[in-house]
Amino acid sequence: MQRETPQDEIITALDKHAKDIQRGNPETSLSVAVIRDGKVEFIRLYDKSIRGKTVVGAQEPIFEVASLGKPVFAYLTLKLVDLDILSLERPLYQYAPDLFESADPRLKRITARMLLSHTSGLTNFDEKDPLKLRFDPGTEFTYSGSGYALLQQVLERRTGLNLETLARIHVFEPLGMTSTSFLWQHAYNYRIRFGYDKDGDRITGKRKPTTGNAAWSLHTTAGDYARFLAAMMDEAWSRK
């Protein structure tokens, strides 16, 4: 009998752990993608009828991944920086002055780098004052999804294209992320897996975004997101 390699032992342990999680939460679904040598080796699905089956393409379930869309948007932004469409350091006020109209002059100092790194000082989706600052831009850290939404508006102004189109051109299609979108797709109705609250009850009132939002609206599969992570790791390595 052939002995398992250390990598195979890790996958065996991962498979057992995933099955244990699903047994403890029988109504939920768990999807696991494994990357090896920079490629997605396989995707396995664990739910009440399938525990550990390898799935491909349309067999993969769709998940609402919320803030995991932020790294995808950051990657997109850096692609546009590489194309000299945007600068990480230039104040965004210079690209779209009307988006930064406020009595607070500090807003004119905010850059793309600050928004991507949550150091702009903007609060997190303050409905009363979406441009409210908690501190001087670039001096501290505070989580701000609204900062990503603001940068999205700047990119859309600069390119004349909406978020979904930009992501499809620069991220989804080049990386083979065929089941990923910032907008709700009709096929998702048949592939979506729902979330559950802390009491184990399924969350009703599923959001089906018709307008893309860089901060929260991404839907994807484990396989597609693994392809994205593999591409990021590959580019990070190639830039060293």
Backbone as CSV, one residue per row, in Angstrom:
resi,resn,N_x,N_y,N_z,CA_x,CA_y,CA_z,C_x,C_y,C_z
1,MET,0.846,-1.202,0.000,0.000,0.000,0.000,0.878,1.249,0.000
2,GLN,0.569,2.171,-0.926,1.381,3.377,-1.037,1.115,4.315,0.141
3,ARG,2.192,4.815,0.700,2.076,5.707,1.855,1.687,7.109,1.407
4,GLU,0.817,7.758,2.198,0.395,9.123,1.877,1.561,10.097,2.019
5,THR,1.615,11.050,1.095,2.593,12.129,1.212,2.105,13.119,2.263
6,PRO,2.984,13.996,2.772,2.538,15.015,3.732,1.390,15.868,3.191
7,GLN,1.428,16.167,1.866,0.348,16.954,1.271,-0.965,16.187,1.295
8,ASP,-0.876,14.868,0.976,-2.088,14.044,0.997,-2.641,13.904,2.408
9,GLU,-1.769,13.832,3.379,-2.210,13.742,4.774,-2.975,15.002,5.178
10,ILE,-2.500,16.156,4.694,-3.186,17.418,4.988,-4.580,17.418,4.369
11,ILE,-4.687,16.954,3.121,-5.983,16.922,2.437,-6.925,15.938,3.114
12,THR,-6.402,14.793,3.560,-7.225,13.820,4.278,-7.766,14.426,5.573
13,ALA,-6.903,15.139,6.279,-7.327,15.794,7.526,-8.350,16.888,7.240
14,LEU,-8.144,17.640,6.149,-9.084,18.690,5.759,-10.442,18.088,5.426
15,ASP,-10.440,16.975,4.704,-11.679,16.304,4.328,-12.451,15.842,5.569
16,LYS,-11.747,15.254,6.512,-12.390,14.801,7.751,-12.960,15.984,8.525
17,HIS,-12.198,17.090,8.600,-12.644,18.268,9.341,-13.899,18.858,8.694
18,ALA,-13.919,18.934,7.366,-15.080,19.472,6.657,-16.313,18.608,6.891
19,LYS,-16.138,17.296,6.865,-17.268,16.391,7.111,-17.796,16.543,8.533
20,ASP,-16.898,16.721,9.476,-17.316,16.908,10.867,-18.116,18.197,11.035
21,ILE,-17.662,19.260,10.366,-18.378,20.540,10.441,-19.777,20.379,9.870
22,GLN,-19.883,19.723,8.697,-21.179,19.596,8.047,-22.124,18.713,8.864
23,ARG,-21.603,17.654,9.471,-22.456,16.795,10.306,-23.013,17.569,11.493
24,GLY,-22.221,18.483,12.013,-22.677,19.285,13.138,-23.639,20.380,12.739
25,ASN,-23.703,20.663,11.430,-24.609,21.698,10.903,-25.260,21.140,9.641
26,PRO,-26.116,20.142,9.771,-26.603,19.359,8.634,-27.389,20.128,7.581
27,GLU,-27.951,21.270,7.915,-28.727,22.024,6.934,-27.859,22.944,6.076
28,THR,-26.620,23.097,6.463,-25.754,24.036,5.751,-24.895,23.319,4.706
29,SER,-24.275,24.113,3.853,-23.379,23.594,2.824,-21.994,24.189,3.014
30,LEU,-21.002,23.372,2.747,-19.613,23.787,2.859,-18.902,23.405,1.569
31,SER,-18.187,24.355,0.985,-17.449,24.094,-0.245,-15.976,24.376,0.013
32,VAL,-15.113,23.449,-0.391,-13.683,23.557,-0.131,-12.915,23.450,-1.445
33,ALA,-12.035,24.409,-1.688,-11.169,24.369,-2.863,-9.730,24.206,-2.401
34,VAL,-8.994,23.368,-3.094,-7.595,23.123,-2.769,-6.709,23.627,-3.908
35,ILE,-5.730,24.473,-3.558,-4.770,24.994,-4.530,-3.442,24.271,-4.324
36,ARG,-2.870,23.775,-5.406,-1.558,23.131,-5.326,-0.732,23.558,-6.543
37,ASP,0.497,23.979,-6.288,1.395,24.435,-7.355,0.763,25.550,-8.184
38,GLY,0.050,26.443,-7.492,-0.520,27.602,-8.159,-1.786,27.337,-8.947
39,LYS,-2.329,26.146,-8.882,-3.534,25.787,-9.625,-4.591,25.232,-8.676
40,VAL,-5.859,25.427,-9.050,-6.944,24.826,-8.273,-6.998,23.343,-8.619
41,GLU,-6.682,22.503,-7.637,-6.603,21.066,-7.886,-7.973,20.426,-7.903
42,PHE,-8.822,20.777,-6.947,-10.190,20.264,-6.944,-11.050,21.094,-6.001
43,ILE,-12.362,20.971,-6.177,-13.341,21.611,-5.299,-14.269,20.513,-4.799
44,ARG,-14.485,20.457,-3.505,-15.373,19.458,-2.933,-16.544,20.123,-2.213
45,LEU,-17.688,19.475,-2.319,-18.904,19.984,-1.701,-19.325,19.069,-0.563
46,TYR,-19.742,19.710,0.543,-20.218,18.977,1.719,-21.581,19.554,2.102
47,ASP,-22.634,18.779,1.902,-23.954,19.184,2.370,-24.711,17.943,2.822
48,LYS,-26.021,18.065,3.044,-26.747,16.950,3.658,-26.878,15.729,2.740
49,SER,-26.661,15.900,1.439,-26.757,14.765,0.528,-25.413,14.342,-0.038
50,ILE,-24.432,15.266,0.005,-23.108,14.980,-0.564,-22.052,15.357,0.463
51,ARG,-21.234,14.415,0.857,-20.174,14.727,1.818,-18.818,14.414,1.211
52,GLY,-18.271,15.411,0.527,-16.930,15.243,0.007,-16.851,14.938,-1.470
53,LYS,-17.929,15.121,-2.223,-17.913,14.862,-3.659,-17.201,15.998,-4.392
54,THR,-16.362,15.626,-5.355,-15.714,16.632,-6.189,-16.725,17.192,-7.178
55,VAL,-16.800,18.528,-7.273,-17.761,19.175,-8.163,-17.021,20.107,-9.112
56,VAL,-17.638,20.373,-10.266,-17.049,21.274,-11.260,-18.136,22.150,-11.863
57,GLY,-17.713,23.327,-12.360,-18.612,24.193,-13.120,-19.902,24.519,-12.416
58,ALA,-21.003,24.289,-13.119,-22.324,24.641,-12.598,-22.740,23.789,-11.413
59,GLN,-21.983,22.719,-11.110,-22.282,21.922,-9.917,-21.877,22.663,-8.645
60,GLU,-21.003,23.627,-8.790,-20.530,24.367,-7.614,-21.617,25.310,-7.098
61,PRO,-21.831,25.356,-5.794,-22.818,26.290,-5.242,-22.298,27.716,-5.226
62,ILE,-23.227,28.651,-5.266,-22.926,30.081,-5.190,-23.096,30.537,-3.747
63,PHE,-22.155,31.348,-3.282,-22.238,31.909,-1.936,-22.183,33.433,-2.012
64,GLU,-22.924,34.087,-1.128,-22.778,35.535,-0.940,-21.563,35.736,-0.042
65,VAL,-20.526,36.406,-0.561,-19.269,36.475,0.190,-19.004,37.846,0.802
66,ALA,-19.953,38.776,0.658,-19.902,40.056,1.366,-18.550,40.755,1.225
67,SER,-17.858,40.976,2.350,-16.621,41.768,2.336,-15.454,41.075,1.633
68,LEU,-15.592,39.803,1.281,-14.542,39.163,0.491,-14.482,39.758,-0.916
69,GLY,-15.466,40.589,-1.247,-15.394,41.322,-2.503,-14.370,42.446,-2.460
70,LYS,-14.018,42.889,-1.267,-13.059,43.999,-1.147,-11.681,43.643,-1.720
71,PRO,-11.104,42.460,-1.424,-9.828,42.132,-2.056,-9.919,42.067,-3.581
72,VAL,-11.045,41.593,-4.107,-11.238,41.561,-5.559,-11.228,42.982,-6.112
73,PHE,-11.914,43.884,-5.419,-11.951,45.274,-5.857,-10.576,45.924,-5.734
74,ALA,-9.843,45.608,-4.676,-8.494,46.158,-4.518,-7.596,45.697,-5.660
75,TYR,-7.717,44.421,-6.032,-6.950,43.862,-7.149,-7.311,44.597,-8.442
76,LEU,-8.606,44.816,-8.659,-9.064,45.564,-9.835,-8.470,46.965,-9.852
77,THR,-8.491,47.630,-8.706,-7.945,48.983,-8.617,-6.471,49.014,-9.003
78,LEU,-5.711,48.046,-8.519,-4.283,47.994,-8.834,-4.053,47.706,-10.317
79,LYS,-4.950,46.959,-10.937,-4.855,46.750,-12.380,-5.014,48.074,-13.128
80,LEU,-5.941,48.902,-12.662,-6.158,50.207,-13.291,-5.003,51.163,-12.995
81,VAL,-4.376,51.012,-11.828,-3.175,51.790,-11.519,-2.056,51.416,-12.492
82,ASP,-1.909,50.111,-12.763,-0.894,49.654,-13.710,-1.118,50.241,-15.099
83,LEU,-2.373,50.529,-15.430,-2.716,51.094,-16.738,-2.683,52.622,-16.734
84,ASP,-2.223,53.204,-15.619,-2.132,54.669,-15.466,-3.485,55.363,-15.562
85,ILE,-4.549,54.645,-15.223,-5.880,55.250,-15.181,-6.090,55.963,-13.848
86,LEU,-5.359,55.524,-12.849,-5.502,56.058,-11.499,-4.148,56.024,-10.810
87,SER,-3.969,56.919,-9.857,-2.771,56.908,-9.018,-3.171,56.545,-7.595
88,LEU,-2.335,55.777,-6.933,-2.599,55.453,-5.533,-2.379,56.652,-4.632
89,GLU,-1.535,57.589,-5.061,-1.113,58.685,-4.187,-1.775,60.034,-4.506
90,ARG,-2.298,60.194,-5.680,-2.909,61.468,-6.055,-4.239,61.645,-5.339
91,PRO,-4.509,62.797,-4.743,-5.801,63.009,-4.087,-6.955,62.767,-5.055
92,LEU,-7.926,61.985,-4.622,-9.036,61.626,-5.497,-9.926,62.826,-5.818
93,TYR,-9.858,63.843,-5.022,-10.591,65.080,-5.286,-10.254,65.613,-6.683
94,GLN,-9.028,65.407,-7.118,-8.602,65.908,-8.418,-9.257,65.152,-9.578
95,TYR,-9.713,63.921,-9.325,-10.387,63.144,-10.355,-11.893,63.441,-10.416
96,ALA,-12.501,63.620,-9.265,-13.956,63.799,-9.202,-14.295,64.769,-8.081
97,PRO,-14.093,66.067,-8.299,-14.288,67.071,-7.238,-15.660,67.029,-6.575
98,ASP,-16.713,66.778,-7.355,-18.060,66.831,-6.796,-18.333,65.731,-5.776
99,LEU,-17.587,64.620,-5.848,-17.794,63.533,-4.894,-17.255,63.873,-3.513
100,PHE,-16.434,64.905,-3.427,-15.787,65.249,-2.166,-16.227,66.614,-1.647
101,GLU,-17.366,67.091,-2.153,-17.886,68.375,-1.708,-18.377,68.269,-0.267
102,SER,-17.769,69.036,0.607,-18.113,69.005,2.027,-17.486,70.209,2.701
103,ALA,-17.998,70.503,3.890,-17.415,71.618,4.645,-16.054,71.242,5.221
104,ASP,-15.721,69.957,5.193,-14.455,69.502,5.769,-13.369,69.475,4.691
105,PRO,-12.427,70.385,4.723,-11.392,70.445,3.678,-10.452,69.243,3.688
106,ARG,-10.434,68.471,4.766,-9.534,67.313,4.840,-9.887,66.237,3.815
107,LEU,-11.132,66.234,3.357,-11.559,65.244,2.374,-10.749,65.337,1.085
108,LYS,-10.266,66.527,0.783,-9.517,66.732,-0.464,-8.140,66.083,-0.422
109,ARG,-7.751,65.537,0.745,-6.436,64.886,0.861,-6.515,63.373,0.727
110,ILE,-7.725,62.824,0.637,-7.895,61.368,0.594,-7.398,60.791,-0.727
111,THR,-6.628,59.716,-0.628,-6.102,59.026,-1.804,-6.686,57.618,-1.911
112,ALA,-6.461,56.975,-3.064,-6.912,55.595,-3.253,-6.233,54.664,-2.261
113,ARG,-4.943,54.905,-1.997,-4.243,54.052,-1.040,-4.909,54.109,0.335
114,MET,-5.318,55.287,0.748,-5.968,55.435,2.060,-7.298,54.686,2.104
115,LEU,-8.076,54.772,1.022,-9.366,54.086,1.012,-9.181,52.574,1.016
116,LEU,-8.222,52.084,0.259,-7.982,50.648,0.198,-7.462,50.090,1.523
117,SER,-6.714,50.891,2.247,-6.116,50.427,3.513,-6.904,50.868,4.743
118,HIS,-8.101,51.440,4.541,-8.966,51.866,5.644,-8.277,52.897,6.547
119,THR,-7.537,53.797,5.944,-6.869,54.849,6.723,-7.323,56.242,6.301
120,SER,-8.453,56.304,5.587,-8.938,57.604,5.109,-9.577,58.429,6.214
121,GLY,-10.045,57.753,7.270,-10.774,58.439,8.329,-12.278,58.401,8.154
122,LEU,-12.764,57.939,7.001,-14.202,57.872,6.765,-14.858,56.837,7.674
123,THR,-16.050,57.152,8.146,-16.805,56.212,8.966,-17.372,55.116,8.068
124,ASN,-17.996,54.114,8.674,-18.509,52.981,7.919,-19.993,53.129,7.640
125,PHE,-20.314,53.584,6.430,-21.691,53.737,5.980,-22.555,54.512,6.974
126,ASP,-22.146,55.728,7.243,-22.929,56.643,8.069,-23.985,57.286,7.171
127,GLU,-25.250,56.862,7.317,-26.302,57.345,6.435,-26.561,58.840,6.591
128,LYS,-26.347,59.372,7.792,-26.584,60.800,8.007,-25.501,61.649,7.367
129,ASP,-24.271,61.175,7.391,-23.160,61.937,6.828,-22.132,60.968,6.258
130,PRO,-22.301,60.533,4.985,-21.404,59.532,4.397,-19.968,60.016,4.242
131,LEU,-19.724,61.327,4.341,-18.369,61.861,4.212,-17.802,62.320,5.561
132,LYS,-18.353,61.800,6.630,-17.883,62.181,7.957,-16.521,61.545,8.237
133,LEU,-15.601,62.341,8.748,-14.263,61.862,9.086,-14.109,61.707,10.596
134,ARG,-13.462,60.616,10.991,-13.194,60.382,12.409,-11.821,60.923,12.812
135,PHE,-10.928,61.084,11.830,-9.582,61.598,12.111,-8.968,62.102,10.808
136,ASP,-7.823,62.715,10.888,-7.142,63.230,9.704,-6.790,62.077,8.763
137,PRO,-7.069,62.211,7.463,-6.753,61.143,6.505,-5.290,60.725,6.569
138,GLY,-5.091,59.400,6.584,-3.749,58.857,6.544,-3.044,58.740,7.875
139,THR,-3.732,59.038,8.979,-3.055,59.041,10.280,-3.409,57.845,11.163
140,GLU,-4.561,57.205,10.928,-4.989,56.075,11.755,-5.730,55.056,10.895
141,PHE,-6.202,53.983,11.554,-6.978,52.936,10.881,-8.387,52.903,11.451
142,THR,-9.377,52.828,10.562,-10.743,52.519,10.974,-11.452,51.895,9.782
143,TYR,-12.125,50.778,10.028,-12.773,50.041,8.946,-13.836,50.904,8.282
144,SER,-13.834,50.947,6.947,-14.800,51.777,6.235,-15.188,51.151,4.901
145,GLY,-16.317,50.454,4.897,-16.850,49.944,3.640,-17.267,51.071,2.727
146,SER,-17.719,52.180,3.300,-18.137,53.323,2.486,-16.952,53.916,1.725
147,GLY,-15.744,53.733,2.255,-14.564,54.189,1.543,-14.376,53.430,0.239
148,TYR,-14.653,52.128,0.276,-14.574,51.328,-0.945,-15.648,51.753,-1.944
149,ALA,-16.839,52.030,-1.443,-17.917,52.487,-2.321,-17.561,53.826,-2.966
150,LEU,-16.886,54.693,-2.216,-16.471,55.986,-2.753,-15.419,55.800,-3.844
151,LEU,-14.442,54.933,-3.602,-13.416,54.670,-4.610,-14.038,54.043,-5.858
152,GLN,-15.034,53.205,-5.659,-15.754,52.627,-6.794,-16.336,53.726,-7.679
153,GLN,-16.939,54.736,-7.070,-17.503,55.841,-7.833,-16.430,56.569,-8.635
154,VAL,-15.267,56.745,-8.041,-14.174,57.426,-8.744,-13.733,56.615,-9.959
155,LEU,-13.575,55.297,-9.775,-13.156,54.444,-10.892,-14.192,54.457,-12.007
156,GLU,-15.458,54.435,-11.647,-16.516,54.455,-12.655,-16.513,55.774,-13.421
157,ARG,-16.232,56.856,-12.734,-16.133,58.162,-13.400,-14.933,58.189,-14.356
158,ARG,-13.805,57.670,-13.895,-12.574,57.716,-14.690,-12.680,56.886,-15.959
159,THR,-13.389,55.762,-15.890,-13.427,54.839,-17.019,-14.700,54.913,-17.843
160,GLY,-15.780,55.448,-17.254,-17.066,55.446,-17.942,-17.735,54.078,-17.926
161,LEU,-17.208,53.163,-17.113,-17.754,51.810,-17.023,-18.173,51.518,-15.588
162,ASN,-19.213,50.689,-15.429,-19.641,50.362,-14.066,-18.741,49.277,-13.466
163,LEU,-18.900,49.047,-12.178,-18.053,48.108,-11.453,-18.079,46.720,-12.068
164,GLU,-19.262,46.214,-12.374,-19.377,44.864,-12.910,-18.608,44.713,-14.220
165,THR,-18.736,45.697,-15.092,-18.036,45.638,-16.382,-16.529,45.700,-16.185
166,LEU,-16.069,46.586,-15.314,-14.638,46.693,-15.035,-14.085,45.380,-14.474
167,ALA,-14.816,44.796,-13.528,-14.359,43.548,-12.918,-14.347,42.418,-13.938
168,ARG,-15.320,42.397,-14.818,-15.377,41.328,-15.815,-14.201,41.431,-16.790
169,ILE,-13.878,42.668,-17.185,-12.788,42.874,-18.149,-11.426,42.562,-17.531
170,HIS,-11.198,43.050,-16.320,-9.853,43.022,-15.738,-9.607,41.881,-14.747
171,VAL,-10.686,41.246,-14.259,-10.503,40.205,-13.233,-11.211,38.907,-13.612
172,PHE,-12.526,38.935,-13.715,-13.290,37.696,-13.856,-12.915,36.903,-15.113
173,GLU,-12.930,37.561,-16.274,-12.634,36.836,-17.515,-11.170,36.393,-17.605
174,PRO,-10.200,37.269,-17.287,-8.803,36.811,-17.346,-8.490,35.650,-16.413
175,LEU,-9.164,35.582,-15.267,-8.865,34.545,-14.283,-9.793,33.336,-14.379
176,GLY,-10.728,33.358,-15.337,-11.641,32.231,-15.488,-12.672,32.119,-14.392
177,MET,-13.062,33.258,-13.810,-14.060,33.273,-12.734,-15.459,33.386,-13.353
178,THR,-15.909,32.299,-13.959,-17.122,32.328,-14.775,-18.419,32.392,-13.968
179,SER,-18.353,32.097,-12.674,-19.567,32.091,-11.847,-19.599,33.240,-10.848
180,THR,-18.756,34.246,-11.059,-18.602,35.341,-10.098,-19.187,36.631,-10.644
181,SER,-19.861,37.393,-9.772,-20.444,38.665,-10.197,-20.742,39.549,-8.990
182,PHE,-20.662,40.865,-9.211,-21.118,41.825,-8.208,-22.627,42.047,-8.322
183,LEU,-23.247,41.490,-9.374,-24.685,41.610,-9.601,-25.340,40.238,-9.502
184,TRP,-26.619,40.219,-9.155,-27.338,38.959,-9.089,-27.571,38.426,-10.497
185,GLN,-27.227,37.160,-10.704,-27.430,36.504,-11.985,-28.583,35.498,-11.875
186,HIS,-29.333,35.344,-12.964,-30.498,34.461,-12.935,-30.127,33.041,-12.514
187,ALA,-28.972,32.553,-12.982,-28.551,31.182,-12.649,-28.327,30.985,-11.160
188,TYR,-28.083,32.083,-10.439,-27.861,31.962,-9.002,-29.096,31.448,-8.276
189,ASN,-30.276,31.660,-8.836,-31.505,31.193,-8.198,-31.484,29.682,-7.965
190,TYR,-30.739,28.974,-8.811,-30.711,27.508,-8.730,-29.450,26.986,-8.042
191,ARG,-28.508,27.887,-7.752,-27.218,27.432,-7.206,-26.880,28.070,-5.853
192,ILE,-27.680,29.010,-5.409,-27.346,29.766,-4.203,-27.440,28.904,-2.951
193,ARG,-26.533,29.116,-2.016,-26.608,28.524,-0.691,-26.860,29.656,0.297
194,PHE,-27.825,29.472,1.171,-28.244,30.531,2.075,-27.426,30.533,3.364
195,GLY,-27.378,31.697,3.988,-26.696,31.817,5.261,-27.610,31.459,6.425
196,TYR,-26.996,31.244,7.583,-27.744,30.907,8.792,-27.282,31.810,9.927
197,ASP,-28.214,32.140,10.827,-27.858,33.010,11.939,-27.261,32.200,13.090
198,LYS,-26.964,32.880,14.188,-26.293,32.234,15.323,-27.151,31.163,15.991
199,ASP,-28.468,31.203,15.748,-29.365,30.203,16.331,-29.596,29.021,15.391
200,GLY,-28.944,29.039,14.231,-29.095,27.943,13.287,-30.274,28.083,12.348
201,ASP,-30.939,29.241,12.354,-32.081,29.470,11.470,-31.631,30.118,10.167
202,ARG,-32.224,29.662,9.065,-31.842,30.211,7.766,-32.224,31.684,7.667
203,ILE,-31.322,32.469,7.134,-31.563,33.899,6.977,-32.462,34.121,5.773
204,THR,-33.607,34.751,6.006,-34.550,35.017,4.927,-34.291,36.405,4.349
205,GLY,-34.996,36.728,3.283,-34.829,38.037,2.671,-33.499,38.179,1.952
206,LYS,-33.152,37.169,1.134,-31.877,37.164,0.424,-31.720,38.409,-0.444
207,ARG,-30.574,39.072,-0.296,-30.288,40.235,-1.127,-29.909,39.785,-2.536
208,LYS,-30.489,40.425,-3.539,-30.181,40.126,-4.936,-29.793,41.437,-5.618
209,PRO,-28.533,41.834,-5.466,-28.119,43.166,-5.910,-28.249,43.388,-7.414
210,THR,-28.872,44.483,-7.772,-28.982,44.880,-9.180,-27.977,45.987,-9.517
211,THR,-27.331,46.515,-8.484,-26.258,47.495,-8.666,-25.052,47.005,-7.876
212,GLY,-23.914,46.937,-8.521,-22.732,46.421,-7.852,-22.215,47.355,-6.775
213,ASN,-21.771,46.800,-5.665,-21.157,47.575,-4.599,-19.866,46.874,-4.193
214,ALA,-18.748,47.571,-4.343,-17.441,46.979,-4.072,-17.304,46.485,-2.646
215,ALA,-18.077,47.036,-1.729,-17.922,46.707,-0.308,-18.637,45.432,0.115
216,TRP,-19.674,44.975,-0.658,-20.441,43.857,-0.096,-21.191,42.964,-1.089
217,SER,-21.337,43.323,-2.361,-22.314,42.622,-3.204,-21.781,41.413,-3.971
218,LEU,-20.525,41.022,-3.788,-19.961,39.925,-4.570,-20.600,38.579,-4.233
219,HIS,-20.894,37.801,-5.283,-21.317,36.406,-5.169,-20.331,35.570,-5.981
220,THR,-19.960,34.405,-5.452,-18.942,33.603,-6.125,-18.996,32.161,-5.643
221,THR,-18.087,31.339,-6.155,-17.943,29.950,-5.722,-16.581,29.788,-5.053
222,ALA,-16.411,28.694,-4.340,-15.110,28.418,-3.720,-14.037,28.269,-4.791
223,GLY,-14.375,27.622,-5.897,-13.411,27.432,-6.966,-12.977,28.724,-7.612
224,ASP,-13.939,29.597,-7.906,-13.607,30.889,-8.513,-12.746,31.730,-7.574
225,TYR,-13.113,31.741,-6.295,-12.342,32.572,-5.369,-10.940,31.996,-5.169
226,ALA,-10.829,30.692,-5.235,-9.506,30.067,-5.140,-8.652,30.470,-6.344
227,ARG,-9.252,30.561,-7.523,-8.510,31.001,-8.712,-8.010,32.428,-8.525
228,PHE,-8.834,33.249,-7.918,-8.435,34.626,-7.643,-7.263,34.654,-6.667
229,LEU,-7.338,33.891,-5.592,-6.257,33.865,-4.604,-4.961,33.333,-5.213
230,ALA,-5.078,32.316,-6.061,-3.890,31.766,-6.717,-3.243,32.825,-7.608
231,ALA,-4.045,33.602,-8.321,-3.513,34.650,-9.189,-2.817,35.732,-8.379
232,MET,-3.405,36.106,-7.241,-2.775,37.122,-6.391,-1.437,36.636,-5.863
233,MET,-1.388,35.390,-5.419,-0.137,34.848,-4.903,0.922,34.787,-6.000
234,ASP,0.498,34.416,-7.206,1.421,34.317,-8.334,1.992,35.688,-8.681
235,GLU,1.130,36.711,-8.690,1.603,38.058,-9.020,2.497,38.605,-7.916
236,ALA,2.146,38.327,-6.680,2.981,38.790,-5.566,4.380,38.182,-5.662
237,TRP,4.438,36.897,-6.015,5.722,36.214,-6.153,6.513,36.777,-7.324
238,SER,5.820,37.046,-8.450,6.520,37.522,-9.651,7.059,38.943,-9.492
239,ARG,6.471,39.714,-8.551,6.918,41.092,-8.351,8.108,41.183,-7.406
240,LYS,8.475,40.058,-6.766,9.599,40.098,-5.824,10.915,40.278,-6.562
